[in-house]
Amino acid sequence: MRVYMQCMDMSENKFDDAPSVALASYSSTPSCGLTTLVLTHCDIADNEIPGFAKPLCANKAYHILDLIRNLIGAKEVLTIVQPDLTTEGSVVTSKNHDEPETELELFAP
């Protein structure tokens, strides 16, 4: 009998390129049994999201992704003067809502 880790809380850790690549790699494997990933206070900025968010959203095992209290959306104010600008943070949150078959519950600012 295999036992899979279901919940990982990496809160209050620096989360930059290397952890993003590792998480994306692990999340895309069939052996990934995570259902909950908590990344609060990890200094995750908009430009760091695409590296790991796509595999997370594609993995149907995930049910909760907590990105609260990060730097996501820091560039959102630019959309006031540049209405055509789409930030990575808004892409992830809108993608989650545009795909009704996605059961991922996203917590983000």
C-alpha positions in Angstrom: 0.0 0.0 0.0 1.4 3.4 -1.0 0.9 6.4 1.2 0.9 9.8 -0.5 1.4 13.1 1.1 -1.9 14.9 0.7 -1.2 18.3 2.2 1.9 20.5 2.0 2.3 23.8 3.8 5.3 25.7 2.6 4.2 29.0 4.1 6.8 31.6 5.1 9.5 30.2 2.8 11.1 32.0 -0.1 9.5 30.7 -3.2 11.4 31.7 -6.4 12.5 30.0 -9.6 14.1 26.8 -8.2 11.2 25.8 -6.0 8.7 26.7 -8.7 10.4 24.3 -11.2 10.6 21.5 -8.6 6.9 22.0 -7.6 5.8 22.0 -11.3 7.8 18.9 -12.0 6.4 17.0 -9.0 2.8 18.2 -9.6 2.8 16.9 -13.1 3.8 13.3 -12.1 1.1 10.6 -11.6 2.5 9.9 -8.2 1.6 13.4 -6.9 -1.1 12.8 -4.4 -1.3 16.4 -3.0 -4.8 17.7 -2.6 -3.9 20.9 -0.6 -1.0 23.3 -1.2 -0.5 26.2 1.1 2.0 28.9 0.0 1.1 31.9 2.2 3.8 34.6 2.9 6.2 33.1 0.3 6.9 36.4 -1.6 5.4 34.9 -4.8 5.1 37.6 -7.4 3.0 37.6 -10.6 6.0 36.7 -12.8 6.7 33.5 -10.7 3.2 32.1 -11.0 3.2 30.7 -14.6 6.1 28.3 -13.8 4.0 26.2 -11.4 0.4 27.3 -11.7 -0.3 25.5 -15.0 0.7 22.0 -13.8 -1.2 22.6 -10.5 -4.4 23.6 -12.4 -4.0 20.6 -14.7 -3.6 18.1 -11.8 -7.1 17.1 -10.9 -6.0 15.8 -7.5 -5.6 19.4 -6.1 -8.6 20.8 -4.4 -7.1 23.8 -2.5 -4.3 26.2 -3.5 -3.7 28.9 -0.9 -1.7 31.9 -2.2 -2.8 34.5 0.3 -0.4 37.2 1.5 1.9 37.1 -1.4 2.9 39.7 -4.0 0.4 38.5 -6.5 -1.5 41.3 -8.1 1.1 44.0 -7.2 1.0 45.1 -10.9 -2.8 45.2 -11.0 -2.8 49.0 -10.6 -1.2 49.2 -14.0 -4.4 47.9 -15.6 -6.0 51.3 -14.8 -3.7 53.1 -17.2 -3.0 50.1 -19.4 -6.4 48.5 -19.8 -5.1 45.8 -22.2 -2.5 44.6 -19.7 -3.1 41.1 -18.4 -1.0 40.2 -15.4 -0.1 36.6 -14.6 -2.1 36.7 -11.3 -5.3 37.7 -13.2 -4.7 34.9 -15.7 -4.5 32.2 -13.0 -7.6 33.4 -11.2 -9.7 33.9 -14.4 -8.5 30.5 -15.7 -9.8 28.9 -12.5 -13.2 30.4 -13.0 -13.4 29.8 -16.8 -12.9 26.1 -16.4 -16.0 24.7 -14.6 -14.5 21.2 -14.6 -11.7 22.4 -12.4 -12.4 21.6 -8.8 -9.5 23.7 -7.5 -10.4 26.2 -4.9 -8.0 29.1 -5.2 -7.3 31.5 -2.3 -5.5 34.5 -3.6 -5.6 38.3 -3.1 
